[in-house]
Amino acid sequence: MIRKKLEDNINRDTIPLLSFFTGGGFLDIGFEQAGFNIVWTNENNPTFVSMYNYGMSSWKGLSAKRVQNVYISNTKSIENVYSPEILEQAFGGKKLGFFGVIGGPPCPDFSIGGKNRGSKGVNGKLSKTYIHRICEIMPSFFVFENVPGLYKTRIHREFLAELEHTLEGCGYCLDLKILNALDLGVPQDRERLIMIGIQKKYVYKCLERIIEVHERGWFPWPRDKKYDNAKKKFNWPEIVAPGEKAVLPEGVPEELTVYSIFNSGNCPSKVQNGIDMFKAYSTKFLVIKEGDTRRKSFKKLHRYRFSPTACYGHNEVHLHPWEKRRLSVREAMRIQGIPDTYVLPRDAPLTAKFTIVSNGVPVPLARQVAEKLYTFFKKGWVV
């Protein structure tokens, strides 16, 4: 029996997406790599807008080997842009077919390392606004990305439950999971909470069964058995004492180490943004041991370990494993899985470059989530 198509007017090659809190566009890149098509973007930080326009134009242009100018579609705050304007800009008044919404609202108010203002914080309130926009626009599906603290911290979990209740009331089947980029082959210990919502009718067509309200665990989340539970699975090396040579322990996949990305292909310093870095003034650069990441600041990476979460601010950027300096912007970008063809403007503020990079989702994690979504929907199109 041939399953009925999701929509008569759907394009099987690309699925249109609206992107909120676009930032540098790293979530967008992962979804585009998986076959989706970003048709509308929203970012209201002027510096981020400028860097996105430059970076995405370079990525798309170099990938397609022709000039492509990409611009943020809407620069208003999500609190001041409403569904009629969004849909008109994205689709030009055309009849809506099958489309999605993706976005990661600012997360400091839910971060375990933040001030825990939660839903009452300036940034925390934007998560609720994002959910309201989803319920106004009613996309076929959506992706909500945030820090794991939104789920792990009790008071924040209560707020998340309110959001889930609102979305279920709008007809969405929900599933959510905390994914670690390291477990998906990225040399960075970075957990992200991903919530996926799909309209009931589409879930039924793809799974051929009804999903009960509050049912979870039905979505086929990405998983790589080779890297599953990587932090405990492998015999990671310890701190390297002065005079000792760093050695890759037997069984540790080299691709999960920062050495693999700092030394693969072109040397980072030979790629644009490869020499963008803060100068080393402190004497601490001379004495901190390789692999000593225990302190809050001045974390020095180990060449044969993964990076701690790329979370840079106030000129604090992780230290290079074997050179006495901070990481460059390009090295930070590689830790985030950002393609070398994505470049940031030379004249952009250095702090802003590190901020936009560390604020984003690792591109490979985004791509793997997107691939699972694309495959899930494909079940509704074929025998």
N, C-alpha and C positions, 0 to 999 in steps of 0.2 A: 504494500500500500504506500503510495506516495504522500508524504506529509504536505499539508497545505503550506504555501509560502507565507512568511511573516507578513509581507505587504506586497500587493500587486506592483507597486511602483518602486520597490526597493532596488537599489543598484547593488549587485552581488559583489562588486569589486571594492567599493568603499562605503563606509557608513559615516554620515556627517556627525560631527561633534561640536558642542559649544563648550568653551573652556573658560572657567571662572578662576580668579586668583592666579592668573597665568604665570606671573613671575618671569623667570627666564625661559619658560616653555619646555622644561625637561620632562614633565608628565606628558605633554603634547608630543614630544619627539618619540617617546616610547609607544604611544598609541598610533602615531603615523607609521612607525616602523612595522607595526602589526597589521596595517591595512586600513586603519580608520582615516578620516579626512577632517581636519580641524577647519571649520567654516566661520567661526566667530570666536574672538578672544576678549577678555576683560582684565585690565590691570590699571590701577590708578596711581601707582607710585611713578612719578615722572622719570626718575633715573632708571628704574627697572624697564619702563616702556621703551626708553631709548636703547638700552642694552638688548632687550628682546628683539627689537626691530633689526638691529645690527647683526646679532647672533643668529637668528632664524633665517635672515636673508643670506648670510654666508653659508649656513648649513644646507639650505635648500638649493642655493645656487651652485655650490661646489658638488653637491650630490647629483644634481641634474646636469652639471657642466654647462650651465647657462645662467645669465643674470636673473635673479628672482628677488623682487623687493617685497618683503613681508612686513606688515604693520599690525599693531594692536587695533582691534576693531572698535573698542569702546574703552575710554579712559575714566569713566565715572566710577565712584564708589558703588559697590553692589547694593548699598542702601539707597542709592538714588537712581538706579536704572531698573526699569520695570518690564514686565513680560511683553507688552505690545512693541516697545522700542527694540527689545532684544530680538524678537522673532522677525520684525521688519528688517533689521540690519542683517540677520543671518540668512533669511530665506526670501526676502523681498516680496512678501505677500503671497508667495506660492503655497499651495496646499501642502501641509506637513505630512511627510511620510515617516519612515523609521529613522530615529535619530537619538543621540545621547547627550548627556551633560557630564563633564568631568571637572574636578576641582579639589584643591586642598586649602581650606580656610586657614588663616594664620593661627599658629599653634602654641605660642609662648604661654598663654593662660592655662593650658592643660599639661604643659611639659613638667615632668618630674623635677627637672632642674630649674624650672621657672618660679614665678611667684604664686602660682596656683589660684589666680583670681577666677578661673573657671568661666562659667557662662555670664558672669557679671563683669568680666573684664572687657576692655575696648575691643580686643581681638576675639575673645570668646563669643561675644554677641554675634559676630559675623557668621559663625557656624549655623546659628538659628536662622539668620537672614538667608543663607545659602539654601537651607532646607525649604524655606518659604518660597524662594524663587523656583525651586524644582517643582513644588506643588502647584505653582501658578503656570509654569510652562508645560508641565506634564510630558517630559521626554519619555521615549520608550524605555530608557534605562538611564542610570546615573552611576557615577563613582564618586565616593567621598573619601578623601585621604587625610589622615591626621596623625598625631603622635600617639604612642601606646598608652600614655598617661590618661587619655580620655576614656579608656576602657579599664585600666588597672587601678586607678584611684577611685575610691568609693563615691565621693561626692560628684566627681566628673561622670562616673558611670551612670548615676541617676539622671544627669542631664542628657547623656547619650540615649538613655532609655526613653526620655521624652521625645527626642528627635525620631527615634525608631517608631514610636507610637504614632506620631504625626504622619510619617511616610507610609506606614501600613494603612492608616486611615485614608490615604490618597490612592490606594490600590496597588502598592508595590510589595513584591516579595523581597525580603532582605536576607543577606548573609554578610558576615563580617569576620575578619581574621587579622591577627597580628603577624605580619611577614617580616622576616629578617633578611636583608639584602645578602648577607653572608651565606645564608642557606641556599641562595639562588645563584651562587657563583660570583658574587661581587666582593672584592677584597675590602669590605667595610662592615663593621658591626653596627648596623643601622636598622632599627625596628620601625615599622610604620603600620598604623591601623588602616585597613582598607575595608570600606563598606560598599557593597554593591546592591543596587535596587533595580529590579526589572518588573515591568507591568505584568500582572498575573497572566494575562492571555498569552504573552510571549513565553513565559516560563512553562505554561501548560503545553504549548506547541513544541517546545524544545525537549521537555522531559516526558511529555505524554502522561502527566499525572498532576493532581492538584497539590500545591504547597500549602500546608496549614499555616494559619496565622501564628507568628512567633517561631515557626520552624526555622532552624538554622542547620548548616552543614550540607546543604544541597548543591552548592556551587563547587565546581571542580577547580579548586585553588592550585596555583602552580607549585610544583614540588620537584626537587632534584635529589634523588636518592644518594647521589655521589657526595653531596654537600650537606645533607640533612643533619641538623644539630651539630654544625661544624665546630662551634666553640669547644664542645666537649669531645667530639669525635676524634680529633687529631691531636698529636703530641706537639703542641706549639712550643717554640723555644722560649727560654727565659731571658732576662735582661743580660746584655753583654757587658762584662766587666772590662775596664781599660786594658788594652793589650791583647784581649781575646778576639778571635776571629768568629764572625757570625756564620753559622752553618745551617743549611736547610735540613731539618730533621727528616728521617725516612718516613714516607707515608703522607707528609703534608703536601697537598696540591700546590704547586708553585703559582698557579693562576689565582689562588686566594691570598697571595702575598703582595705587598705594595711593590716589591722588587720587580714583579712581572709587569706592572703597568708603568713603572718609571724607566724600564729598560726595554720595552717592547716597541717595535717599529721605530719611528723617529724619536730621538732624545727629546724630552719635554722642552729643554732650553732652545731647541731649534724650531719649535712650533709657536705660532703667535700666542701671546700670554704666558710663554714659558719663562720669561725673565721678569715678569711682574711679581714682585714680592717685597715685603717689608724688610728694611735693613736690620742686620743683627747688631744691636748695640749692647745688649746685656751680656755679662760674663757667664751667665747660666748656659749659654749655647756651648761653652767650652767644656763644661763639667758634667752635664746630664748624660747618663748612660743610654746607649741604644736600647730601645724597648721599654724604657721607664715612662709609662703612661698613667701612673697612679695618681699624680697630682691633678688639680683642676686646670691649671695652666702649665705651659711649657711641657706638653706631652711629646716625647720623642719617639717616633715610630721605630719599629723593628723591621728591617728589610724583609725578613722571612715570616712576618706576621701580617695580619689584616690591620687596617686602620680603625681606630675608635671612630665613633660617629663624627662625621664632618659637621661641626657646629661652631662656626667662627664668628666672633664679635669683639668689638673694642680692641682691634688689632691683635687679637689672640688667634694664631693659626698654628697647627701642629708643626713640630720640627722635623726636618729631613733626617732620615736614618743615619746616613754616613757623611753628610756635609753639615757644617756648623751654621745653620741658617733655618729660617722658616720655609715652609713649602711655598712654591710659586702658585699662581692662579691656575696654570695648566695642570700642575700636579694634583691640585685639589679637584679640578674638573675630571681628571682621569679616575680619581677615587670615586667620583660620582657616576662614572660610566658615560660621561658626556663625550660625544665624538670630537676628534681633533678638528673636524671641518666646521665645528661651531666655535666661533671666535668672538671675543668681546672687544669693544673699541679701545684703542690705546689710551685715549684721553679720559676714559671714565675713571671716577675716583676708585682708588685701590680697595678701600674698605667696602665700597658698594659691590665691587666685583666678587670679593670673597663672600659677602652676604648673600648675593643672588645665587651663587653656586651652592652654598651650604644650606640655603632655605629649600632647595629643590628635592625632588624624589630621585633616587638613583635611576638612571634611564633604563638599565637592564631589568630592574624590578618592575617598572612601569610597563615595559614591553611584554614581559611574561604574563602579567595580569591581563593586559590587552589581548594577547594571543589566546588566553583561555576564554575570554569573553567572545572573541571573534569565532572561535571553534564552537562555543556553546550555541551561538546564534545560527551557525551554519547547519546545525542539526535540524533546524526548522525549514531549511531550504532544499534538502536532498532526500533521497530514498532512505 
